[in-house]
Amino acid sequence: MLQKLFKDLHLPLILAVIGLAALGLFFIYSASFRDPGQYEVKQIFWIAIGLAVMIAVPYLGYRPFISVAYLFYGFSILLLILVYFVGSTRLGAQRWLTLGPFVIQPSEFAKLGTLLALVNYLGSHNPVQGQLKIVLGALAIVAVPWILVAKQPDLGSALLFVPMVLTILFLWGIRWRYLIIALAGVLVAAPLAWEMLKEYQRKRILVFLNPNLDPLGSGYTAVQSKIAVGSGGLFGKGYLAGTQTQLHFVPEHHTDFIFCVIGEELGFIGSMLVLCLYAYLFHSIFLIMQHTTDIKAKLLSGGVLALLVAHVLINVGMTIGLMPIAGVPLPLVSYGGSSFVMNCIALGLVLSVYKERSIF
């Protein structure tokens, strides 16, 4: 029965997801086994839900999801609006909705909803005719959730919209002059964006440029994160033996900074093996995207790939001091139900593209 269930699915992609989820579970436990939160037990529940959904989605197909893309997009916008009225505030940001025993992060729904809406919109228009008007429509679709997410404030999630939309526009066939104009607009708007940032967000950027600017304040997490990763050396201190993370020198080490736990306990070699597993996952998605002839399937696969790659680059980059701290989780590894399930739905859609071989 299992052989029949997985027969038409891309097994390498599924194995990569299971491998990353298993690693995440091990290191969530390592990061929190001294705490009373039982995060690993909760994560097992989300992993079970996520993997079940990921396997189920291909049997529904990606086309039904794209056909209701605007409904999903509208629902995600509604959730983002609700955050402003009944959202939970943590760490100075209002980003979560509490629904009984569950806490969800609407920005995760917004990323997937925006992706589906863009795929449906651009995939239904010919890039040869009236391109400027179509591109402006696509940017309007992105602008609404982007503004709502940025104002929570959640700068990290807002940043993730950028590579997603640029990748989808590129695959769709945007003219280079429009892409250059868009990038020039971003550069021109940079001073305005700086004024819109919260004070703590500005400090994070300044601390990124000079880590010793405020080592006991805004720069504390960045400094401790690099110490944790660096102290792992080549082979690490061993599982459950990390001192920087176990003694809570690094905040949020079971969520956004779980790569610190991996780096400290597995060292450089172990960290590279984890990154290689991500590369294997990305390669699998790329091959699926490359071989499909359905434009909507190509845009969908490319958008999912861009989102996941951006997640990993930003998370690992901020952990080792190559990027400002942006509060972005490590996909499929960090603790968190909303992120894990939404990533699994997105990967299920990619598996659906592979399963429907008629489009290859």
C-alpha positions in Angstrom: 0.0 0.0 0.0 2.8 2.4 0.9 4.5 1.6 -2.5 1.3 2.5 -4.3 0.9 5.7 -2.2 4.4 7.0 -3.1 4.5 5.5 -6.6 3.8 8.8 -8.5 5.6 11.1 -6.0 9.1 12.5 -6.2 10.8 10.4 -3.5 14.1 12.4 -3.2 12.1 15.5 -2.3 10.1 13.7 0.3 13.2 12.1 1.8 14.9 15.5 2.0 11.8 17.0 3.8 11.7 14.0 6.3 15.4 14.3 6.9 15.2 18.0 7.7 12.1 17.6 9.9 13.9 14.8 11.8 17.0 17.0 12.3 14.8 19.8 13.4 13.1 17.6 16.0 16.4 16.4 17.4 17.7 19.9 17.8 14.5 21.4 19.1 14.7 18.8 21.9 18.4 19.7 22.4 17.6 23.4 22.6 14.6 23.0 25.0 14.9 19.8 27.0 15.8 21.8 30.1 12.6 24.0 29.6 9.1 23.1 30.7 7.6 24.0 27.3 7.8 20.4 25.7 8.4 22.0 22.3 9.5 18.7 20.8 6.2 17.1 21.7 4.3 19.9 20.0 6.6 19.8 17.0 5.9 16.1 16.5 2.2 16.9 16.2 3.0 19.6 13.6 5.4 17.3 11.7 2.7 14.6 11.5 0.1 17.1 10.2 2.5 18.7 7.8 3.8 15.5 6.3 0.2 14.1 5.9 -0.8 17.3 4.1 2.2 17.2 1.9 1.4 13.7 0.7 -2.3 14.4 0.3 -1.9 17.6 -1.7 -0.5 15.9 -4.9 -3.6 13.7 -5.0 -5.8 16.8 -5.1 -3.5 18.5 -7.7 -2.1 22.0 -7.9 -4.8 23.3 -10.3 -7.6 23.3 -7.8 -5.4 25.4 -5.4 -4.6 27.9 -8.2 -8.3 28.1 -9.1 -9.2 29.3 -5.6 -6.0 31.4 -5.3 -7.8 34.7 -4.8 -10.0 33.2 -2.1 -7.0 31.9 -0.2 -5.3 35.3 -0.8 -8.3 37.2 0.5 -8.5 34.9 3.6 -4.8 35.5 4.4 -5.4 39.3 4.1 -8.3 39.0 6.5 -6.1 37.1 9.0 -3.5 39.9 8.7 -6.1 42.5 9.4 -7.4 40.6 12.4 -3.9 40.6 13.9 -4.3 44.4 14.4 -7.4 43.9 16.4 -7.0 40.7 18.3 -3.4 39.7 17.7 -1.0 38.5 20.4 2.0 40.6 21.1 5.4 38.9 21.7 8.9 40.4 21.7 7.5 43.8 20.8 5.6 42.7 17.7 2.0 41.9 17.1 2.2 38.9 14.7 0.1 36.0 16.1 -3.5 35.0 16.4 -4.5 32.7 19.3 -7.2 30.2 18.5 -7.9 28.1 21.6 -4.8 25.9 22.1 -3.3 26.9 18.8 -1.2 30.0 17.9 -0.9 30.8 14.2 1.2 33.3 12.4 -0.9 34.9 9.5 2.2 36.1 7.7 2.9 32.4 6.8 -0.5 32.1 5.2 0.0 35.4 3.4 3.2 34.2 1.7 1.5 31.1 0.3 -1.7 33.1 -0.5 0.3 35.8 -2.4 2.3 33.1 -4.2 -0.9 31.4 -5.5 -2.5 34.7 -6.4 0.6 35.8 -8.4 0.8 32.4 -10.2 -2.9 32.6 -11.1 -2.7 36.2 -12.2 0.5 36.1 -14.2 -0.1 32.6 -15.6 -3.4 33.8 -17.1 -1.7 36.7 -19.0 0.5 36.7 -22.0 3.9 38.4 -21.3 4.0 39.7 -24.8 1.0 42.0 -24.6 0.5 44.9 -22.2 3.3 43.9 -20.0 3.6 47.1 -18.0 0.0 47.0 -16.9 0.2 43.4 -16.0 3.4 43.9 -13.9 1.8 46.8 -12.1 -1.2 44.5 -11.3 1.2 41.9 -9.9 3.0 44.4 -7.8 -0.4 45.6 -6.4 -1.2 42.0 -5.4 2.1 41.8 -3.4 1.8 45.4 -2.0 -1.3 44.7 0.2 0.1 41.8 2.3 3.6 43.3 2.2 2.4 46.5 3.9 0.3 44.7 6.4 3.2 42.3 7.4 5.8 45.2 7.5 3.6 47.2 9.9 3.2 44.3 12.5 6.3 44.8 12.4 7.8 41.7 10.7 10.6 42.9 8.6 11.9 39.4 8.0 8.7 38.0 6.5 8.3 41.2 4.5 11.7 40.8 3.0 10.8 37.3 1.8 8.1 38.6 -0.6 10.9 40.4 -2.7 12.8 37.3 -4.0 9.5 35.5 -4.5 7.9 38.1 -6.7 11.2 38.8 -8.6 11.7 35.1 -9.4 8.1 34.6 -10.5 8.3 37.8 -12.7 11.5 36.5 -14.2 10.2 33.1 -15.0 7.0 34.6 -16.5 9.1 36.7 -18.9 9.3 40.2 -17.6 11.3 42.6 -19.8 14.6 43.5 -18.4 13.9 47.2 -18.5 11.0 46.8 -16.2 13.1 44.7 -13.8 15.8 47.3 -13.8 13.3 50.1 -13.2 11.8 48.1 -10.3 15.3 47.6 -8.8 16.1 51.3 -9.3 12.8 52.2 -7.5 13.9 50.0 -4.6 17.2 51.9 -4.3 15.5 55.3 -4.5 13.0 54.3 -1.9 15.7 53.0 0.5 16.0 56.3 2.5 12.2 56.4 2.9 12.2 52.8 4.0 14.9 53.7 6.7 12.5 56.3 8.1 9.7 53.8 8.2 11.7 51.3 10.3 11.2 50.9 14.0 14.0 52.1 16.3 15.0 48.5 17.2 15.1 47.5 13.5 17.4 50.4 12.8 19.6 49.3 15.6 19.8 45.8 14.2 21.1 47.1 10.9 23.6 49.4 12.6 24.7 46.5 14.9 25.1 44.3 11.7 27.5 46.9 10.4 29.3 47.3 13.7 28.6 44.3 16.0 30.4 45.9 19.0 28.2 49.0 18.8 25.8 47.7 21.6 27.1 44.2 22.7 24.8 44.1 25.8 21.7 45.5 24.1 20.7 45.4 20.4 23.9 43.6 19.5 23.6 40.9 22.2 21.9 38.2 20.2 24.2 38.7 17.1 27.3 38.5 19.3 26.2 35.4 21.2 25.0 33.7 18.1 28.4 34.0 16.4 30.1 32.8 19.6 27.9 29.8 19.7 28.5 28.8 16.1 32.2 29.5 16.3 32.7 27.6 19.6 31.5 24.4 17.7 34.8 24.3 15.8 35.2 21.6 13.2 33.3 18.7 14.7 31.2 20.4 17.4 30.8 19.8 21.2 28.4 16.9 20.8 24.7 16.4 21.0 23.1 18.0 24.1 26.5 19.4 25.0 26.3 23.0 23.7 27.0 25.5 26.4 26.0 28.8 24.8 22.6 27.5 23.7 21.9 25.1 26.7 22.6 28.0 29.1 20.3 30.3 27.2 23.0 32.8 26.2 21.4 32.8 22.7 17.7 33.8 22.8 15.0 32.0 20.7 17.5 29.1 20.1 14.7 26.6 19.4 13.1 28.9 16.7 14.9 31.5 14.7 18.4 30.7 16.1 18.2 26.9 15.9 21.2 26.9 13.5 23.3 28.1 16.5 22.4 24.8 18.2 23.4 22.8 15.1 26.6 24.8 14.7 27.7 24.5 18.3 26.9 20.8 18.7 27.8 19.4 15.3 30.4 22.0 14.3 31.3 23.0 10.8 31.1 19.5 9.3 27.6 18.9 10.7 26.4 22.4 9.7 27.6 21.8 6.1 25.8 18.4 6.0 22.6 20.2 7.0 23.1 22.8 4.2 23.8 20.0 1.8 20.5 18.4 2.6 18.9 21.8 1.8 20.8 21.9 -1.4 19.5 18.5 -2.3 15.9 19.7 -1.6 16.4 22.8 -3.7 17.9 20.8 -6.6 14.9 18.4 -6.5 12.5 21.4 -6.8 14.6 23.0 -9.5 14.5 19.8 -11.6 10.7 19.6 -11.3 10.4 23.3 -12.3 12.8 22.9 -15.2 11.0 20.0 -16.8 7.4 21.3 -16.7 5.8 22.9 -19.7 2.8 24.4 -17.9 3.6 28.1 -17.2 1.5 28.1 -14.0 3.3 25.0 -12.7 6.7 26.6 -13.5 5.8 29.8 -11.7 4.5 27.9 -8.7 7.6 25.7 -8.4 9.9 28.7 -8.9 8.1 30.7 -6.3 8.3 27.9 -3.7 12.0 27.5 -4.5 12.7 31.2 -4.1 10.9 31.4 -0.8 12.7 28.4 0.7 16.1 29.5 -0.6 15.6 33.1 0.8 14.5 31.6 4.2 17.7 29.6 4.5 20.0 32.3 3.3 18.5 34.9 5.6 18.4 32.6 8.6 21.9 31.2 8.3 23.2 34.6 7.3 21.9 36.3 10.4 23.1 33.5 12.6 26.7 33.8 11.5 26.7 37.6 11.2 26.5 37.9 7.4 23.0 39.5 7.5 21.1 41.7 10.0 18.8 39.8 12.4 15.4 39.6 10.7 13.4 37.0 12.7 13.2 34.4 9.9 12.9 30.7 10.9 14.9 27.9 9.3 12.4 26.1 7.2 11.3 22.6 8.2 13.8 22.7 11.1 12.9 25.6 13.4 10.1 25.1 16.0 6.7 26.4 14.7 3.5 24.9 13.4 2.4 27.6 11.0 5.7 27.7 9.2 6.1 23.9 9.0 2.6 23.2 7.7 2.6 26.1 5.2 6.0 24.9 3.9 4.6 21.4 3.6 1.6 22.6 1.6 3.9 24.5 -0.7 6.1 21.4 -1.2 3.0 19.3 -1.7 2.1 21.6 -4.6 5.5 21.1 -6.1 5.0 17.3 -5.7 1.7 17.7 -7.5 3.5 19.3 -10.4 5.8 16.3 -10.6 2.9 13.8 -10.2 0.9 15.3 -13.1 3.2 14.0 -15.8 0.9 15.1 -18.6 2.4 18.5 -18.3 6.0 17.4 -18.8 
